[in-house]
């Protein structure tokens, strides 16, 4: 990932993403169905906490991290303004999460896997901190550039310095997640800034995560 891009883009991120606000709200409602008031949740690569801010009311607490300090600062200001007491935000890397094994009931990583050259390693790290019976929530853009509007947006981001490591179709994305040792619980599509696939998965019983 291009860290300098995300540091420069942090102040504008939510404005740029607001084109998909209705879809994001629908995705949040969908995810909330799988949460419980006693859940302890973690969001890796949180950006501005666009999803976790509204989800905070559905869980006991959420710890969030992002490797862009500017994104963390932006998220912190938004959380403070919204007076969300059960969120903690820090700088951190999805590839090396500062948390013990099997700590969280729910782990989420939104719109980051397609940016990584080794997304399977990120999934192993997310699995490491997830309780054996916990849920992994993976919203991710798919079918990028599939419409003229999306194509123009991606072209603009590219000129600003954005680059994605890979592009998945919906089926390819779901296959990739399951190939890494996860069982698909549910998934749904939403019309966000780009087509958004929200996958809800759990670790397979007696699974062997690829590369472990």
URQUIUR-V766390 format. One record per run of one state. SS is the DSSP state (H for helix, E for strand, - for the rest). FROM is the first residue (numbers start at 0). LEN is the number of residues. If there is no record, write none. Layout:
SS&FROM&LEN, SS&FROM&LEN
This chain:
-&0&2, H&2&30, -&32&7, E&39&5, -&44&7, H&51&7, -&58&2, E&60&6, -&66&2, H&68&14, -&82&4, E&86&5, -&91&1, E&92&1, -&93&2, E&95&1, -&96&7, E&103&6, -&109&3, H&112&3, -&115&3, H&118&11, E&129&12, -&141&6, H&147&13, -&160&9, H&169&10, -&179&2, E&181&10, -&191&3, E&194&9, -&203&9
